[in-house]
């Protein structure tokens, strides 16, 4: 899940404004204003921006409150709900319940993602695949998003940005062939897969999961995944264009706790980004800011830059010292990510109960 293949978009550099009178002070104030704005985006998306609360579906209401960070109304995780299928796969009872087929899919995914007391390489790729499909969306430029095109298009997967995703993409294609006749789409498979993968890792979050996205065979716009050498300010600015603030960005980057690099440094293929790549723990945050990180841990320049960025400091420290706090923040940020580019969010259906329980 190396960062050049993760979810960072086309790089630009901020150009702070200047003034003839006290330019340093004014630039500092402008920078603080921008950083504060990016930390607390809480921006609604698609149809949720215009629909009144009275018109919201259960899923629409839940997603809206997650996007608005209204934790008093709803948690971005559901740690207890367990879904029981009303009948066997293919039965009329199962076909009549949207979540039924997803229980069978989630069980198959969980079995495929679990190694010996840890999540495996396929799980790592599934998380990356979820980021890559949704991460092509841009608020200012449009196009892309969570539409399954990373697998369904004829060219997107072949891009250098998507190296290392071949096994997960092939597995998703296999599940698509197996379950598509039951109404299952690739966009949902990819996002459900990323969520099952995280909860399959020990200590991983059980993020709420929704289905009902539209598929697309049109390749997403290219050039929206950045270099591993991106500076923190560029990353923050570009994530803001995805309605993702600094704290959300820091939460999402924590997925590198389960990451193993293969392409940044060919001489260190297989090096993890923290000492426990099969566990979804906060060790990544701690080792990233350690004066003496373990020799076998490979640190991405982008991660180092973000860990040292002043506007990210508070969130980084908070997550480094709190597994439960990070899990909650990651779940909320991933719900936002998973609906980028989806125009009919209010029509989605929540199926969180099909996920395996956290362990």
C-alpha positions in Angstrom: 0.0 0.0 0.0 2.9 2.3 -0.7 2.0 6.0 -0.8 2.6 6.6 -4.5 -0.1 3.9 -5.1 -2.3 4.9 -2.2 -4.7 7.8 -2.2 -2.8 11.0 -2.8 -3.7 13.1 -5.8 -2.1 15.4 -8.4 0.5 17.6 -6.7 0.3 21.4 -6.5 2.1 23.8 -4.2 0.4 26.4 -2.1 1.3 30.0 -2.9 0.6 32.1 0.2 -0.5 35.6 -0.4 1.8 38.5 0.3 1.2 42.0 1.5 3.3 45.2 1.6 2.4 45.7 5.3 3.7 43.0 7.7 3.7 40.3 5.0 5.0 37.6 7.3 2.3 38.1 9.9 -0.5 38.2 7.2 0.9 35.0 5.6 1.1 33.2 8.9 -2.5 34.2 9.7 -3.6 33.1 6.2 -1.8 29.8 6.7 -3.4 29.2 10.1 -6.8 29.9 8.6 -6.3 27.5 5.8 -5.0 24.8 8.1 -8.0 25.3 10.5 -10.4 25.1 7.5 -8.8 21.9 6.3 -8.9 20.3 9.7 -12.7 20.8 10.1 -14.0 20.3 6.6 -17.3 18.5 7.6 -18.5 19.0 4.0 -21.5 17.2 2.6 -21.4 15.4 -0.7 -23.6 14.9 -3.7 -27.4 14.7 -3.0 -26.8 15.0 0.7 -26.0 18.7 0.1 -29.5 19.5 -1.0 -31.9 16.9 0.5 -33.8 18.0 3.6 -33.6 15.7 6.6 -37.2 14.7 6.1 -36.2 13.2 2.7 -33.2 11.2 4.0 -33.2 7.4 3.9 -31.8 5.5 6.8 -28.4 5.2 5.0 -28.5 8.8 3.9 -29.2 10.0 7.4 -26.3 7.9 8.8 -23.8 9.0 6.1 -24.8 12.6 6.5 -24.1 12.6 10.2 -20.8 10.7 9.7 -19.7 13.3 7.1 -20.7 16.1 9.6 -18.8 14.4 12.4 -22.0 14.2 14.5 -20.8 11.5 16.8 -23.7 12.2 19.2 -26.1 11.0 16.5 -24.2 8.0 15.0 -20.8 6.3 15.3 -18.8 5.6 12.1 -18.3 2.1 13.4 -20.8 -0.6 14.4 -19.1 -3.1 16.6 -22.1 -5.3 17.5 -24.7 -5.7 14.8 -24.7 -9.2 13.2 -26.8 -9.9 10.1 -28.4 -13.3 9.6 -29.4 -14.2 6.0 -33.1 -14.9 5.6 -32.4 -17.8 3.3 -29.7 -19.6 1.2 -28.0 -17.7 -1.5 -30.2 -17.6 -4.6 -33.4 -18.2 -2.6 -36.3 -15.9 -3.1 -35.9 -14.7 0.6 -32.3 -13.9 0.0 -32.9 -12.1 -3.3 -35.5 -10.0 -1.6 -33.0 -8.6 0.9 -30.3 -6.3 -0.4 -27.8 -7.3 2.3 -28.2 -11.1 2.0 -25.8 -11.7 -0.9 -23.3 -9.5 0.8 -23.2 -11.7 3.9 -22.0 -14.6 1.7 -19.5 -12.3 0.0 -18.2 -10.8 3.2 -17.7 -14.3 4.7 -15.7 -15.4 1.5 -13.6 -12.2 1.7 -12.9 -12.6 5.4 -11.7 -16.2 4.9 -9.4 -15.0 2.0 -8.0 -12.0 3.9 -6.9 -13.8 7.1 -3.5 -15.3 7.7 -2.2 -16.9 10.9 -3.5 -14.5 13.6 -3.0 -11.5 11.2 -4.3 -10.1 7.9 -2.4 -11.1 4.8 -1.1 -9.6 1.5 -4.4 -9.9 -0.2 -6.0 -7.9 2.6 -3.4 -5.2 2.2 -4.0 -5.0 -1.6 -7.8 -4.9 -1.0 -7.4 -1.8 1.2 -5.2 -0.1 -1.4 -7.7 -1.1 -4.2 -10.5 0.7 -2.3 -8.3 3.8 -2.0 -7.4 3.7 -5.7 -10.9 3.4 -7.0 -12.4 6.1 -5.0 -9.3 8.3 -4.9 -9.5 9.4 -8.5 -12.3 11.8 -7.6 -11.8 15.6 -7.5 -14.2 18.2 -6.3 -12.7 20.9 -8.5 -12.0 18.7 -11.6 -14.8 16.1 -11.5 -14.6 12.6 -12.8 -13.5 9.4 -11.2 -14.6 8.1 -7.8 -15.8 4.8 -6.3 -17.2 3.3 -9.5 -15.3 0.1 -10.0 -13.4 1.4 -13.0 -10.0 0.5 -11.6 -10.9 -3.2 -12.4 -13.7 -2.8 -15.0 -11.9 -0.5 -17.4 -9.4 -1.9 -19.9 -6.5 0.4 -19.1 -6.7 1.8 -15.5 -5.1 -1.1 -13.8 -2.1 -1.1 -16.2 -1.0 2.4 -15.0 2.2 2.6 -13.0 0.2 4.1 -10.1 -1.7 0.8 -9.8 1.3 -1.6 -9.7 0.9 -4.2 -7.1 -2.9 -4.4 -7.2 -3.1 -7.2 -9.7 -3.9 -10.0 -7.3 -6.6 -8.1 -5.5 -8.1 -6.9 -8.8 -8.1 -10.5 -10.1 -9.8 -11.7 -6.9 -12.5 -9.0 -7.2 -13.1 -10.0 -10.8 -13.6 -13.5 -9.6 -16.1 -12.5 -7.0 -17.8 -10.3 -9.6 -18.2 -13.2 -11.9 -19.5 -15.4 -9.1 -22.0 -12.9 -7.6 -22.9 -10.4 -10.4 -26.0 -12.4 -11.3 -27.3 -11.6 -7.8 -27.1 -7.9 -8.5 -23.6 -7.3 -7.1 -21.5 -4.5 -8.7 -17.8 -4.0 -8.9 -17.8 -0.6 -7.2 -19.5 -2.1 -4.1 -17.2 -5.2 -4.2 -14.1 -3.0 -4.0 -15.4 -0.8 -1.1 -16.8 -3.7 0.8 -13.6 -5.6 0.3 -11.5 -2.7 1.7 -13.7 -2.6 4.8 -13.7 -6.4 5.3 -9.9 -6.3 5.0 -9.4 -3.7 7.7 -11.7 -5.5 10.2 -9.9 -8.8 9.3 -6.7 -7.4 10.7 -6.3 -7.7 14.5 -7.4 -4.5 16.2 -8.9 -3.2 12.9 -12.0 -0.9 12.8 -15.4 -2.2 11.8 -16.4 0.7 9.6 -19.9 1.1 8.4 -20.4 -0.2 4.9 -22.9 0.8 2.2 -23.9 -0.7 -1.1 -25.7 0.5 -4.2 -23.0 2.4 -6.2 -23.1 2.5 -10.0 -20.3 0.8 -12.0 -18.4 2.4 -14.8 -16.1 0.9 -17.5 -14.7 4.4 -18.3 -11.1 4.8 -17.0 -10.8 7.4 -14.3 -8.8 10.5 -15.1 -5.1 9.7 -14.9 -2.4 11.7 -13.1 -4.3 12.0 -9.8 -2.0 9.8 -7.7 1.1 11.6 -6.5 4.7 10.9 -6.1 6.1 9.3 -3.0 8.2 12.4 -2.5 5.2 14.7 -2.1 5.5 17.4 0.5 3.0 17.7 3.3 1.5 21.0 2.2 0.7 19.7 -1.3 -0.9 16.6 0.2 -3.1 18.6 2.5 -4.2 21.0 -0.2 -5.0 18.1 -2.6 -6.9 16.1 0.0 -8.9 19.3 0.8 -10.0 19.1 -2.9 -11.5 15.7 -2.0 -13.3 17.3 1.0 -10.8 15.5 3.3 -9.3 17.6 6.0 -5.9 17.3 7.7 -7.1 15.1 10.6 -8.9 12.8 8.2 -5.8 12.6 6.0 -3.7 11.6 9.0 -6.2 9.0 10.0 -6.3 7.5 6.5 -2.5 7.4 6.1 -2.4 5.3 9.2 -3.5 2.4 7.0 0.2 2.1 6.3 0.3 0.2 9.6 -0.6 -2.9 7.4 1.6 -1.8 4.4 4.6 -3.5 2.8 6.6 -1.6 0.1 7.5 -3.2 -3.1 8.3 -0.4 -5.6 9.8 2.7 -3.9 13.1 1.0 -3.2 13.7 -2.2 -5.2 16.6 -3.1 -2.8 14.2 -3.3 0.1 11.2 -5.1 -1.4 8.9 -6.5 1.3 9.9 -3.9 4.0 7.0 -3.0 6.2 6.0 0.5 7.2 5.9 -0.5 10.9 7.1 -3.6 12.7 3.7 -5.4 12.7 2.3 -5.2 9.2 -0.3 -7.9 9.9 -1.9 -6.0 12.7 -3.9 -2.8 12.5 -2.2 -1.0 15.4 -0.9 2.5 16.1 2.7 1.4 15.9 3.0 3.2 12.5 2.3 6.6 14.1 4.9 6.0 16.9 7.7 4.6 14.7 7.2 7.3 12.1 8.1 10.0 14.7 10.7 7.9 16.6 14.3 9.2 16.6 15.4 5.6 16.1 12.9 3.6 14.0 13.6 -0.1 13.6 16.1 -0.9 10.8 13.6 -3.2 9.0 10.9 -0.5 8.7 10.8 1.5 5.5 9.5 5.1 5.9 8.0 6.8 2.9 9.1 10.4 2.4 5.5 11.6 2.2 4.7 10.0 5.5 7.7 11.5 7.1 6.7 15.0 5.8 3.2 14.7 7.0 4.3 13.5 10.4 6.4 16.6 10.8 3.7 19.0 9.4 2.6 21.5 12.1 -1.1 21.3 11.3 -1.0 17.5 11.5 0.9 17.3 14.8 -2.1 17.2 17.1 -3.9 14.5 15.2 -0.7 12.4 14.8 0.0 12.5 18.5 -3.7 11.7 19.3 -3.7 8.6 17.1 -0.3 7.5 18.3 -1.6 7.3 21.8 -5.1 6.0 21.2 -6.1 2.8 19.2 -9.8 3.3 19.8 -9.7 7.0 18.8 -7.8 6.3 15.7 -10.1 3.4 14.7 -13.1 5.7 15.0 -11.4 8.5 13.0 -10.3 6.1 10.3 -13.8 4.7 10.0 -15.3 8.1 9.6 -12.7 9.2 7.1 -13.1 5.9 5.1 -16.9 6.3 4.9 -16.3 9.7 3.3 -13.7 8.3 0.9 -15.9 5.3 0.0 -18.7 7.6 -1.3 -16.6 10.0 -3.3 -18.1 10.4 -6.8 -21.3 8.6 -5.8 -24.1 10.9 -6.9 -27.0 9.1 -5.2 -25.7 8.6 -1.7 -29.2 8.7 -0.3 -30.2 5.6 -2.3 -27.4 3.5 -0.7 -28.2 0.7 1.7 -26.3 0.0 4.9 -25.1 -3.6 5.3 -22.5 -3.3 8.1 -24.0 -6.3 9.9 -22.5 -8.6 7.2 -19.0 -7.8 8.3 -17.0 -10.1 10.6 -16.8 -8.8 14.1 -13.7 -6.9 15.1 -11.0 -8.9 16.9 
